[in-house]
Amino acid sequence: MRRHTFVVVTIAVFFIFQLMAYNFSWTGGSTGIFPPFLNWDPNTFDMPFYYTALVIAVGAAVLAWAIWGSRFGLQLRAIRDDEDRARGLGVKAMRVKLAAFVISGFIIGMLGGLYFYFQSEALPEYAFNPFFDLTIALMAFLGGFGTLSGPIFGALLLEPYLGYAQFQISNAYVSEVVLGAVFLVVIILLPRGILPTAGERLTAWRAARARRSAAPAAAPAGPAGAPVAGAAKAGTAGTGTPGSGRA
């Protein structure tokens, strides 16, 4: 599966696991599961979670940067541009894509475990929350997927709205509709994201400005017809006419 088909099937698997969490006994059903109680100081209870999440975020960014400059990252970009041609050049596409999927799942799994302890419960509707999946995808698309700084920039743009929606919008469907609308606007108007689009337009503006500054200034024109008449006279004098005796 590739591209949009992969996305659709991934969403379908997501809802299948949500239904499984509702119906299996080892997931607690609709009551969910609860982690061990953390006997921490209430005044600084959130700080360990904050710093742990910060370390994971920085580590993920460093890992993405390392992958980008490696042979593995080159193979991923080749598969993204043309998977069939990458296969023809010797890239084991299935193995590379599976490795990328496992790395992404490992990072999200660590964050999910951290969130589980932070919330002190894991209910199916929250552990498999479509709003969360839409938010992650929108962060990448908004900032610019396929870049290192794009998802970080998109998260910084989107997080204030998420905090506002959590405390000010009581209807969760309204928040999902707003995010869905933003998603459509980004896909239609900024298909590559804000940072890549802004970078391309800035480069084009600089190139146009350089061309304008490098263009020679136009010479002042004389009376109408004078340059043409002078050129015609010079040409006549240099070439002569047949039978005139002048070369």
N, C-alpha and C positions, 0 to 999 in steps of 0.2 A: 504494500500500500504506500502511496506517495501523496504528498501535499494535502489537498483538501479532503481526499478520501481518508487519509490517516487521521486528520483532525476529527472528522465526523465519527469514525469508528472509536477513537479514543474517548469522545464524549459518551458514546453508547456504552462502552465498558465502564465508564465512571458511574452511570446510573444503574448498571447491573450490580456493581459492588455496593452501591447504596441500598438497593433492595435486599441484597444478601445480608448486610449489616442489620437490617430491620428484622430478618427472619431467622438468623442463626442464634443459637443459645450462647455460644462462646463469645459473641460480640455484645451480649446483654440485651439484644432486641431493641425495643424502643426506649428502654431505660439507659442504655449505653454502658460504658465501663468507667471505672474511677481509678486514678493512680494513687499510690501511697501518699499519705498526708505529709506535707513538708512543714516541719516545725521551725520556720524561719521568723526572723524579726518582722512584725507587720509594718514597721516604719520603712524598712528597706526591702520589702518582699519582692518588688518588681525589678530591682537593680540587677540581680544575677541573670534574670531572663533577658534584660536589655543588653547587657554586655555579651552574653552568649550569642544572642541574635546578631549583634554587631560583628563578633568574631566570625560567625558563619557567613555573613554578608561579605566581609572583606576577603575571607578565604575563597568564596565563590568567585569574586571579581578577579583575584590573583590567579585562580585556576583557569578562568576564561581567558585571561591575558596570556598565560603560559600555553594554553591549547592553541590560541590564535597564531602564535609564532612557531608552532611545532609542525612536524610532518603530518601528525594526526589532524591538526586544524586545516592544513592544506588539502587533505583528503576530504574533509567535511565540506569545504568550500567548493571543491570540484564536484562532489555529489550534489550540492545545492544547485550549481549552475547547469550541469548536464550529467545525470547519473549514468546514462547509457554510455556516454563517451568516457566517463571515469572508469567504468567497468572495462572498457576496451583498452584503457591505459594501464590496467593491472590493479586497480583499487578494489579491494574486497568490500563492496558497498554494504552488504548485509552485516558483516562483522563491525565495520566502522559505525554504522547507524545504531547497532545494538549497544556498542560501547558508549556512544553519546547519550542514548536513552537511559542506560544504567547510571551514568554520572549525574544526569539531571534528576533522576529518581532518588538517588542517594542524598543529594542536597535537600530536595523537598522533603524527604523522609526525616532528615534531622530536624528541619523546621517544624514538621508535623508533630514529632515527639516532644519538642520544646513547647509547642502550643498546647499539647495535651496536658502537660504538667502545669502550664500557666493557667489554663481554664479549669483545671481540676476535674474535668469530665470529658468524655468523648461520646456525643450523641450522633446517630447516623445523619441527622439533618445538618449537623455542624461539621462533623468529620468529613462528610462528602457534600460540601456546600457548593452549588453551581456558581454562586456569587463570587466565591474565592477563585475558582478556575477562570471566570471571566475577567476578574481583576488582574490575575497574573498575565494572561494573554494581552490584555489592554495595555499593561505597563510596557511590554516589549514592542507592541505595534505603535503605541503613542510616541515613545522615545525614538524607536528605530531598531527593528530586529536585524540581526546579523552584524551588530556593532557591539563594542564593549561598553560604551557609555550610554547607549540608548535606553536600555531597560532601567538603569539607575536613574537617569533623567526622568523617564516616564513614571517611575515609582515616586520620585519627589514631587511630581506634578499631581499625581493621583491620590496620594496619601491624605492630604488635607481634606479632600472631598469625602474620602472614606470615613475619616474621623467625624466629619460633620453629619454624614448620613447615619452613622451608628447611633448618634445621640439626638439628632433633630428630626429624622424621618422615621416615623413609626412603622410605615408600611414598607416591607422589604421589597415588594414588587416594584414600587416606584423607583427605588435605587437601581434595580436591575434594568428597568426600562431606560433610565437615564444613561447607564453605562452602555447598554446596547445601542442607543442612539449615538453616543460618542464614538463607539466602535465603528458604526456605519460611516460616520462623517470622516473618521481617520482613514478608513479603507478607501473611500471614494476620493477625498481631497488630498490626503497625504499617505499614499499607499506604501511609501518607504519609511514613514515616520518623520518626526519633526527635525531631528538632528541631521540625517542624511539629506533631506530636502533643503533645509537651511544651508547646509554646506555646499550643495550643488548650486543654489541660487547665488550664494556669496561668491563662489568661484566664477560663475558666469558674469556677475556684475564687475568683478575685478578685471576679467579678461576684456570686457567691453570698454571699461575705463582705460585700460592700457592701450587698446587700439585707438581710442579717441585721442589720447595724449601723444601717441606716436605718429599720427597722421600729419603729413606736412601741411603747413598753412598755405592756403590758396593765394597765388600771386594776384595783385590788383590788375584788373582788366583794363585795356585801353579803350579808345573809341571803337564803336561797333564797326566791324568789318576790317579794321586796320591790320590785325595779325594775319587774317586770312589773305588779304591782298598782298602783304609783304611776302608771305610764304610762296604765294603763287608767282610773284615776280622773281624771287630768288630761284625757283625751280625752272622758270623759263630761261633765265640767264645761264644756268649751268648745263642744261641739256641741249638747248638749241632746237632748231626745226630742220626737217629734211630739206636739202638743197640750199640752205642759207649760207653754207660755207663756214659755219662756226661749230665747234665741237662742244 
